[in-house]
């Protein structure tokens, strides 16, 4: 089932950041970073979406706050 591989890839992508940090410190070596047995187009897509979603969320949050910060700076300059 394609959606099963997509969901597993998304879950493994979300947890990849935590597993990567744990692998750096040589703990929890039984958990693979990337599941080679499931590798396929749908799993790869899910993995990329899962691994990229925290980064995309942080980028989106900083871009959303930029106009508000700019407006606040402009109003502070006008008040002076």
PDB file as gemmi writes it, atoms N, CA and C in Angstrom:
CRYST1    1.000    1.000    1.000  90.00  90.00  90.00 P 1                      
ATOM      1  N   UNK A   1       0.847  -1.185   0.000  1.00  0.00           N  
ATOM      2  CA  UNK A   1       0.000   0.000   0.000  1.00  0.00           C  
ATOM      3  C   UNK A   1       0.887   1.242   0.000  1.00  0.00           C  
ATOM      4  N   UNK A   2       0.634   2.116  -0.930  1.00  0.00           N  
ATOM      5  CA  UNK A   2       1.482   3.295  -1.094  1.00  0.00           C  
ATOM      6  C   UNK A   2       1.370   4.251   0.087  1.00  0.00           C  
ATOM      7  N   UNK A   3       0.189   4.409   0.651  1.00  0.00           N  
ATOM      8  CA  UNK A   3       0.025   5.359   1.753  1.00  0.00           C  
ATOM      9  C   UNK A   3       0.717   4.852   3.004  1.00  0.00           C  
ATOM     10  N   UNK A   4       0.840   3.536   3.149  1.00  0.00           N  
ATOM     11  CA  UNK A   4       1.543   2.963   4.301  1.00  0.00           C  
ATOM     12  C   UNK A   4       3.016   3.356   4.251  1.00  0.00           C  
ATOM     13  N   UNK A   5       3.630   3.218   3.088  1.00  0.00           N  
ATOM     14  CA  UNK A   5       5.029   3.619   2.923  1.00  0.00           C  
ATOM     15  C   UNK A   5       5.196   5.123   3.092  1.00  0.00           C  
ATOM     16  N   UNK A   6       4.245   5.900   2.596  1.00  0.00           N  
ATOM     17  CA  UNK A   6       4.309   7.352   2.739  1.00  0.00           C  
ATOM     18  C   UNK A   6       4.262   7.764   4.206  1.00  0.00           C  
ATOM     19  N   UNK A   7       3.363   7.162   4.970  1.00  0.00           N  
ATOM     20  CA  UNK A   7       3.255   7.499   6.392  1.00  0.00           C  
ATOM     21  C   UNK A   7       4.485   7.056   7.177  1.00  0.00           C  
ATOM     22  N   UNK A   8       5.010   5.861   6.883  1.00  0.00           N  
ATOM     23  CA  UNK A   8       6.231   5.417   7.559  1.00  0.00           C  
ATOM     24  C   UNK A   8       7.398   6.334   7.214  1.00  0.00           C  
ATOM     25  N   UNK A   9       7.489   6.734   5.978  1.00  0.00           N  
ATOM     26  CA  UNK A   9       8.550   7.653   5.585  1.00  0.00           C  
ATOM     27  C   UNK A   9       8.421   8.991   6.285  1.00  0.00           C  
ATOM     28  N   UNK A  10       7.185   9.485   6.397  1.00  0.00           N  
ATOM     29  CA  UNK A  10       6.967  10.760   7.085  1.00  0.00           C  
ATOM     30  C   UNK A  10       7.349  10.642   8.556  1.00  0.00           C  
ATOM     31  N   UNK A  11       6.947   9.545   9.188  1.00  0.00           N  
ATOM     32  CA  UNK A  11       7.267   9.352  10.608  1.00  0.00           C  
ATOM     33  C   UNK A  11       8.774   9.226  10.801  1.00  0.00           C  
ATOM     34  N   UNK A  12       9.432   8.427   9.959  1.00  0.00           N  
ATOM     35  CA  UNK A  12      10.883   8.282  10.079  1.00  0.00           C  
ATOM     36  C   UNK A  12      11.599   9.597   9.771  1.00  0.00           C  
ATOM     37  N   UNK A  13      11.050  10.398   8.891  1.00  0.00           N  
ATOM     38  CA  UNK A  13      11.640  11.704   8.617  1.00  0.00           C  
ATOM     39  C   UNK A  13      11.507  12.653   9.800  1.00  0.00           C  
ATOM     40  N   UNK A  14      10.340  12.634  10.457  1.00  0.00           N  
ATOM     41  CA  UNK A  14      10.150  13.483  11.641  1.00  0.00           C  
ATOM     42  C   UNK A  14      11.095  13.091  12.773  1.00  0.00           C  
ATOM     43  N   UNK A  15      11.263  11.802  12.977  1.00  0.00           N  
ATOM     44  CA  UNK A  15      12.119  11.340  14.067  1.00  0.00           C  
ATOM     45  C   UNK A  15      13.589  11.285  13.679  1.00  0.00           C  
ATOM     46  N   UNK A  16      13.909  11.538  12.414  1.00  0.00           N  
ATOM     47  CA  UNK A  16      15.289  11.433  11.943  1.00  0.00           C  
ATOM     48  C   UNK A  16      16.208  12.404  12.672  1.00  0.00           C  
ATOM     49  N   UNK A  17      15.723  13.588  12.993  1.00  0.00           N  
ATOM     50  CA  UNK A  17      16.569  14.569  13.684  1.00  0.00           C  
ATOM     51  C   UNK A  17      16.965  14.083  15.070  1.00  0.00           C  
ATOM     52  N   UNK A  18      16.025  13.496  15.774  1.00  0.00           N  
ATOM     53  CA  UNK A  18      16.314  12.967  17.113  1.00  0.00           C  
ATOM     54  C   UNK A  18      17.257  11.780  17.012  1.00  0.00           C  
ATOM     55  N   UNK A  19      16.982  10.872  16.070  1.00  0.00           N  
ATOM     56  CA  UNK A  19      17.822   9.692  15.898  1.00  0.00           C  
ATOM     57  C   UNK A  19      19.232  10.093  15.466  1.00  0.00           C  
ATOM     58  N   UNK A  20      19.356  11.102  14.634  1.00  0.00           N  
ATOM     59  CA  UNK A  20      20.668  11.567  14.209  1.00  0.00           C  
ATOM     60  C   UNK A  20      21.478  12.066  15.404  1.00  0.00           C  
ATOM     61  N   UNK A  21      20.864  12.843  16.260  1.00  0.00           N  
ATOM     62  CA  UNK A  21      21.562  13.343  17.447  1.00  0.00           C  
ATOM     63  C   UNK A  21      21.965  12.184  18.352  1.00  0.00           C  
ATOM     64  N   UNK A  22      21.084  11.213  18.519  1.00  0.00           N  
ATOM     65  CA  UNK A  22      21.415  10.059  19.351  1.00  0.00           C  
ATOM     66  C   UNK A  22      22.523   9.219  18.733  1.00  0.00           C  
ATOM     67  N   UNK A  23      22.557   9.108  17.424  1.00  0.00           N  
ATOM     68  CA  UNK A  23      23.629   8.360  16.762  1.00  0.00           C  
ATOM     69  C   UNK A  23      24.971   9.076  16.908  1.00  0.00           C  
ATOM     70  N   UNK A  24      24.968  10.386  16.926  1.00  0.00           N  
ATOM     71  CA  UNK A  24      26.216  11.139  17.092  1.00  0.00           C  
ATOM     72  C   UNK A  24      26.859  10.806  18.433  1.00  0.00           C  
ATOM     73  N   UNK A  25      26.039  10.612  19.462  1.00  0.00           N  
ATOM     74  CA  UNK A  25      26.550  10.298  20.793  1.00  0.00           C  
ATOM     75  C   UNK A  25      26.597   8.792  21.065  1.00  0.00           C  
ATOM     76  N   UNK A  26      26.510   7.973  20.016  1.00  0.00           N  
ATOM     77  CA  UNK A  26      26.605   6.517  20.094  1.00  0.00           C  
ATOM     78  C   UNK A  26      25.592   5.890  21.052  1.00  0.00           C  
ATOM     79  N   UNK A  27      24.391   6.406  21.059  1.00  0.00           N  
ATOM     80  CA  UNK A  27      23.311   5.803  21.829  1.00  0.00           C  
ATOM     81  C   UNK A  27      22.211   5.394  20.861  1.00  0.00           C  
ATOM     82  N   UNK A  28      21.453   4.429  21.248  1.00  0.00           N  
ATOM     83  CA  UNK A  28      20.297   3.939  20.502  1.00  0.00           C  
ATOM     84  C   UNK A  28      20.661   3.534  19.079  1.00  0.00           C  
ATOM     85  N   UNK A  29      21.708   2.703  18.972  1.00  0.00           N  
ATOM     86  CA  UNK A  29      22.192   2.257  17.669  1.00  0.00           C  
ATOM     87  C   UNK A  29      21.265   1.241  17.008  1.00  0.00           C  
ATOM     88  N   UNK A  30      20.320   0.674  17.760  1.00  0.00           N  
ATOM     89  CA  UNK A  30      19.408  -0.306  17.169  1.00  0.00           C  
ATOM     90  C   UNK A  30      18.369   0.352  16.260  1.00  0.00           C  
ATOM     91  N   UNK A  31      18.150   1.645  16.397  1.00  0.00           N  
ATOM     92  CA  UNK A  31      17.178   2.362  15.576  1.00  0.00           C  
ATOM     93  C   UNK A  31      17.870   2.907  14.332  1.00  0.00           C  
ATOM     94  N   UNK A  32      17.451   2.488  13.140  1.00  0.00           N  
ATOM     95  CA  UNK A  32      18.108   3.003  11.928  1.00  0.00           C  
ATOM     96  C   UNK A  32      17.672   4.435  11.629  1.00  0.00           C  
ATOM     97  N   UNK A  33      18.571   5.172  11.022  1.00  0.00           N  
ATOM     98  CA  UNK A  33      18.278   6.543  10.616  1.00  0.00           C  
ATOM     99  C   UNK A  33      17.351   6.557   9.412  1.00  0.00           C  
ATOM    100  N   UNK A  34      17.577   5.635   8.478  1.00  0.00           N  
ATOM    101  CA  UNK A  34      16.783   5.514   7.252  1.00  0.00           C  
ATOM    102  C   UNK A  34      16.510   4.036   7.055  1.00  0.00           C  
ATOM    103  N   UNK A  35      15.265   3.657   6.860  1.00  0.00           N  
ATOM    104  CA  UNK A  35      14.878   2.258   6.726  1.00  0.00           C  
ATOM    105  C   UNK A  35      15.070   1.809   5.280  1.00  0.00           C  
ATOM    106  N   UNK A  36      16.167   1.118   5.028  1.00  0.00           N  
ATOM    107  CA  UNK A  36      16.511   0.693   3.671  1.00  0.00           C  
ATOM    108  C   UNK A  36      15.508  -0.337   3.157  1.00  0.00           C  
ATOM    109  N   UNK A  37      14.948  -1.138   4.043  1.00  0.00           N  
ATOM    110  CA  UNK A  37      13.996  -2.162   3.625  1.00  0.00           C  
ATOM    111  C   UNK A  37      12.723  -1.551   3.036  1.00  0.00           C  
ATOM    112  N   UNK A  38      12.362  -0.357   3.441  1.00  0.00           N  
ATOM    113  CA  UNK A  38      11.155   0.300   2.947  1.00  0.00           C  
ATOM    114  C   UNK A  38      11.426   1.268   1.803  1.00  0.00           C  
ATOM    115  N   UNK A  39      12.667   1.466   1.453  1.00  0.00           N  
ATOM    116  CA  UNK A  39      12.991   2.499   0.472  1.00  0.00           C  
ATOM    117  C   UNK A  39      12.231   2.279  -0.837  1.00  0.00           C  
ATOM    118  N   UNK A  40      11.653   3.319  -1.304  1.00  0.00           N  
ATOM    119  CA  UNK A  40      10.868   3.347  -2.530  1.00  0.00           C  
ATOM    120  C   UNK A  40      10.420   4.772  -2.748  1.00  0.00           C  
ATOM    121  N   UNK A  41       9.737   5.024  -3.818  1.00  0.00           N  
ATOM    122  CA  UNK A  41       9.342   6.400  -4.135  1.00  0.00           C  
ATOM    123  C   UNK A  41       8.454   7.018  -3.057  1.00  0.00           C  
ATOM    124  N   UNK A  42       7.444   6.292  -2.583  1.00  0.00           N  
ATOM    125  CA  UNK A  42       6.519   6.854  -1.598  1.00  0.00           C  
ATOM    126  C   UNK A  42       7.198   7.031  -0.243  1.00  0.00           C  
ATOM    127  N   UNK A  43       8.026   6.059   0.151  1.00  0.00           N  
ATOM    128  CA  UNK A  43       8.753   6.186   1.412  1.00  0.00           C  
ATOM    129  C   UNK A  43       9.719   7.369   1.344  1.00  0.00           C  
ATOM    130  N   UNK A  44      10.428   7.494   0.245  1.00  0.00           N  
ATOM    131  CA  UNK A  44      11.378   8.603   0.092  1.00  0.00           C  
ATOM    132  C   UNK A  44      10.677   9.957   0.145  1.00  0.00           C  
ATOM    133  N   UNK A  45       9.516  10.059  -0.506  1.00  0.00           N  
ATOM    134  CA  UNK A  45       8.766  11.307  -0.461  1.00  0.00           C  
ATOM    135  C   UNK A  45       8.329  11.626   0.961  1.00  0.00           C  
ATOM    136  N   UNK A  46       7.797  10.646   1.658  1.00  0.00           N  
ATOM    137  CA  UNK A  46       7.388  10.849   3.041  1.00  0.00           C  
ATOM    138  C   UNK A  46       8.557  11.227   3.936  1.00  0.00           C  
ATOM    139  N   UNK A  47       9.705  10.578   3.716  1.00  0.00           N  
ATOM    140  CA  UNK A  47      10.890  10.883   4.512  1.00  0.00           C  
ATOM    141  C   UNK A  47      11.342  12.324   4.294  1.00  0.00           C  
ATOM    142  N   UNK A  48      11.365  12.751   3.044  1.00  0.00           N  
ATOM    143  CA  UNK A  48      11.776  14.126   2.756  1.00  0.00           C  
ATOM    144  C   UNK A  48      10.801  15.137   3.344  1.00  0.00           C  
ATOM    145  N   UNK A  49       9.508  14.860   3.239  1.00  0.00           N  
ATOM    146  CA  UNK A  49       8.517  15.766   3.823  1.00  0.00           C  
ATOM    147  C   UNK A  49       8.642  15.804   5.340  1.00  0.00           C  
ATOM    148  N   UNK A  50       8.845  14.649   5.953  1.00  0.00           N  
ATOM    149  CA  UNK A  50       8.973  14.590   7.397  1.00  0.00           C  
ATOM    150  C   UNK A  50      10.235  15.252   7.912  1.00  0.00           C  
ATOM    151  N   UNK A  51      11.349  15.003   7.236  1.00  0.00           N  
ATOM    152  CA  UNK A  51      12.624  15.579   7.677  1.00  0.00           C  
ATOM    153  C   UNK A  51      12.675  17.083   7.416  1.00  0.00           C  
ATOM    154  N   UNK A  52      12.004  17.535   6.373  1.00  0.00           N  
ATOM    155  CA  UNK A  52      12.038  18.957   6.040  1.00  0.00           C  
ATOM    156  C   UNK A  52      10.998  19.781   6.752  1.00  0.00           C  
ATOM    157  N   UNK A  53       9.970  19.154   7.290  1.00  0.00           N  
ATOM    158  CA  UNK A  53       8.872  19.921   7.874  1.00  0.00           C  
ATOM    159  C   UNK A  53       9.272  20.763   9.086  1.00  0.00           C  
ATOM    160  N   UNK A  54      10.145  20.306  10.001  1.00  0.00           N  
ATOM    161  CA  UNK A  54      10.551  21.212  11.087  1.00  0.00           C  
ATOM    162  C   UNK A  54      11.310  22.429  10.575  1.00  0.00           C  
ATOM    163  N   UNK A  55      12.148  22.224   9.564  1.00  0.00           N  
ATOM    164  CA  UNK A  55      12.904  23.343   8.999  1.00  0.00           C  
ATOM    165  C   UNK A  55      11.990  24.306   8.259  1.00  0.00           C  
ATOM    166  N   UNK A  56      11.052  23.759   7.498  1.00  0.00           N  
ATOM    167  CA  UNK A  56      10.129  24.626   6.765  1.00  0.00           C  
ATOM    168  C   UNK A  56       9.232  25.401   7.721  1.00  0.00           C  
ATOM    169  N   UNK A  57       8.858  24.785   8.814  1.00  0.00           N  
ATOM    170  CA  UNK A  57       8.049  25.478   9.812  1.00  0.00           C  
ATOM    171  C   UNK A  57       8.806  26.631  10.452  1.00  0.00           C  
ATOM    172  N   UNK A  58      10.080  26.430  10.734  1.00  0.00           N  
ATOM    173  CA  UNK A  58      10.889  27.495  11.329  1.00  0.00           C  
ATOM    174  C   UNK A  58      11.103  28.634  10.341  1.00  0.00           C  
ATOM    175  N   UNK A  59      11.310  28.306   9.078  1.00  0.00           N  
ATOM    176  CA  UNK A  59      11.485  29.339   8.054  1.00  0.00           C  
ATOM    177  C   UNK A  59      10.197  30.126   7.867  1.00  0.00           C  
ATOM    178  N   UNK A  60       9.077  29.423   7.824  1.00  0.00           N  
ATOM    179  CA  UNK A  60       7.785  30.089   7.666  1.00  0.00           C  
ATOM    180  C   UNK A  60       7.455  30.990   8.840  1.00  0.00           C  
ATOM    181  N   UNK A  61       7.814  30.568  10.032  1.00  0.00           N  
ATOM    182  CA  UNK A  61       7.550  31.370  11.216  1.00  0.00           C  
ATOM    183  C   UNK A  61       8.380  32.650  11.199  1.00  0.00           C  
ATOM    184  N   UNK A  62       9.647  32.550  10.787  1.00  0.00           N  
ATOM    185  CA  UNK A  62      10.482  33.754  10.755  1.00  0.00           C  
ATOM    186  C   UNK A  62      10.028  34.706   9.661  1.00  0.00           C  
ATOM    187  N   UNK A  63       9.570  34.181   8.529  1.00  0.00           N  
ATOM    188  CA  UNK A  63       9.074  35.049   7.453  1.00  0.00           C  
ATOM    189  C   UNK A  63       7.754  35.711   7.824  1.00  0.00           C  
ATOM    190  N   UNK A  64       6.934  35.025   8.589  1.00  0.00           N  
ATOM    191  CA  UNK A  64       5.652  35.589   8.985  1.00  0.00           C  
ATOM    192  C   UNK A  64       5.836  36.714   9.999  1.00  0.00           C  
ATOM    193  N   UNK A  65       6.857  36.612  10.830  1.00  0.00           N  
ATOM    194  CA  UNK A  65       7.077  37.646  11.831  1.00  0.00           C  
ATOM    195  C   UNK A  65       7.858  38.836  11.275  1.00  0.00           C  
ATOM    196  N   UNK A  66       8.481  38.698  10.129  1.00  0.00           N  
ATOM    197  CA  UNK A  66       9.288  39.777   9.562  1.00  0.00           C  
ATOM    198  C   UNK A  66       8.468  41.029   9.250  1.00  0.00           C  
ATOM    199  N   UNK A  67       7.298  40.949   8.608  1.00  0.00           N  
ATOM    200  CA  UNK A  67       6.536  42.172   8.337  1.00  0.00           C  
ATOM    201  C   UNK A  67       6.089  42.880   9.616  1.00  0.00           C  
ATOM    202  N   UNK A  68       5.734  42.128  10.643  1.00  0.00           N  
ATOM    203  CA  UNK A  68       5.309  42.749  11.895  1.00  0.00           C  
ATOM    204  C   UNK A  68       6.475  43.479  12.556  1.00  0.00           C  
ATOM    205  N   UNK A  69       7.664  42.883  12.510  1.00  0.00           N  
ATOM    206  CA  UNK A  69       8.840  43.526  13.095  1.00  0.00           C  
ATOM    207  C   UNK A  69       9.216  44.777  12.312  1.00  0.00           C  
ATOM    208  N   UNK A  70       9.103  44.710  10.983  1.00  0.00           N  
ATOM    209  CA  UNK A  70       9.416  45.866  10.148  1.00  0.00           C  
ATOM    210  C   UNK A  70       8.456  47.010  10.444  1.00  0.00           C  
ATOM    211  N   UNK A  71       7.173  46.696  10.575  1.00  0.00           N  
ATOM    212  CA  UNK A  71       6.175  47.722  10.867  1.00  0.00           C  
ATOM    213  C   UNK A  71       6.418  48.341  12.245  1.00  0.00           C  
ATOM    214  N   UNK A  72       6.826  47.511  13.187  1.00  0.00           N  
ATOM    215  CA  UNK A  72       7.099  48.022  14.533  1.00  0.00           C  
ATOM    216  C   UNK A  72       8.299  48.965  14.518  1.00  0.00           C  
ATOM    217  N   UNK A  73       9.338  48.621  13.750  1.00  0.00           N  
ATOM    218  CA  UNK A  73      10.515  49.500  13.653  1.00  0.00           C  
ATOM    219  C   UNK A  73      10.142  50.825  12.985  1.00  0.00           C  
ATOM    220  N   UNK A  74       9.303  50.776  11.945  1.00  0.00           N  
ATOM    221  CA  UNK A  74       8.914  51.983  11.238  1.00  0.00           C  
ATOM    222  C   UNK A  74       8.077  52.902  12.154  1.00  0.00           C  
ATOM    223  N   UNK A  75       7.213  52.328  12.950  1.00  0.00           N  
ATOM    224  CA  UNK A  75       6.407  53.147  13.856  1.00  0.00           C  
ATOM    225  C   UNK A  75       7.266  53.742  14.952  1.00  0.00           C  
ATOM    226  N   UNK A  76       8.315  53.051  15.369  1.00  0.00           N  
ATOM    227  CA  UNK A  76       9.223  53.583  16.385  1.00  0.00           C  
ATOM    228  C   UNK A  76      10.031  54.746  15.818  1.00  0.00           C  
ATOM    229  N   UNK A  77      10.437  54.658  14.543  1.00  0.00           N  
ATOM    230  CA  UNK A  77      11.177  55.730  13.899  1.00  0.00           C  
ATOM    231  C   UNK A  77      10.297  56.956  13.735  1.00  0.00           C  
ATOM    232  N   UNK A  78       9.039  56.782  13.377  1.00  0.00           N  
ATOM    233  CA  UNK A  78       8.114  57.906  13.200  1.00  0.00           C  
ATOM    234  C   UNK A  78       7.819  58.579  14.519  1.00  0.00           C  
ATOM    235  N   UNK A  79       7.804  57.842  15.612  1.00  0.00           N  
ATOM    236  CA  UNK A  79       7.510  58.413  16.930  1.00  0.00           C  
ATOM    237  C   UNK A  79       8.644  59.295  17.400  1.00  0.00           C  
ATOM    238  N   UNK A  80       9.870  59.007  16.940  1.00  0.00           N  
ATOM    239  CA  UNK A  80      11.027  59.826  17.366  1.00  0.00           C  
ATOM    240  C   UNK A  80      10.988  61.093  16.632  1.00  0.00           C  
TER     241      UNK A  80                                                      
END                                                                             
